[in-house]
Amino acid sequence: MKGQEERLLTNQTIEIMMKTVTTDFLKVKNRIRTNRKH
């Protein structure tokens, strides 16, 4: 049971990290796109 809980926690952490990385990546992409217009 403990192993399952730990795996669940790890999956949640990875999901949160992935979401953060994705939003950061999109922000940078948007910034680059905006800079190209000028």
C-alpha positions as CSV (number, residue, x, y, z in Angstrom):
1,M,0.0,0.0,0.0
2,K,2.8,2.4,0.9
3,G,4.5,1.8,-2.4
4,Q,1.3,2.6,-4.3
5,E,0.8,5.9,-2.4
6,E,4.4,6.9,-3.1
7,R,4.0,6.2,-6.8
8,L,0.8,8.3,-6.8
9,L,2.6,11.1,-5.2
10,T,5.5,10.9,-7.7
11,N,3.0,10.9,-10.6
12,Q,1.3,14.0,-9.2
13,T,4.6,15.7,-8.7
14,I,5.7,14.9,-12.3
15,E,2.3,16.1,-13.6
16,I,2.7,19.4,-11.7
17,M,6.3,19.8,-13.0
18,M,5.2,19.0,-16.6
19,K,2.5,21.6,-16.3
20,T,4.9,24.2,-15.0
21,V,7.5,23.4,-17.7
22,T,4.8,23.6,-20.4
23,T,3.4,27.0,-19.2
24,D,7.0,28.4,-18.9
25,F,7.8,27.1,-22.4
26,L,4.6,28.7,-23.8
27,K,5.5,32.0,-22.1
28,V,9.0,31.9,-23.7
29,K,7.5,31.0,-27.1
30,N,5.0,33.9,-26.9
31,R,7.8,36.3,-25.9
32,I,10.0,35.2,-28.8
33,R,7.0,35.6,-31.2
34,T,6.3,39.1,-29.8
35,N,10.0,40.0,-30.1
36,R,10.0,39.0,-33.8
37,K,7.2,41.4,-34.6
38,H,9.2,44.4,-33.5
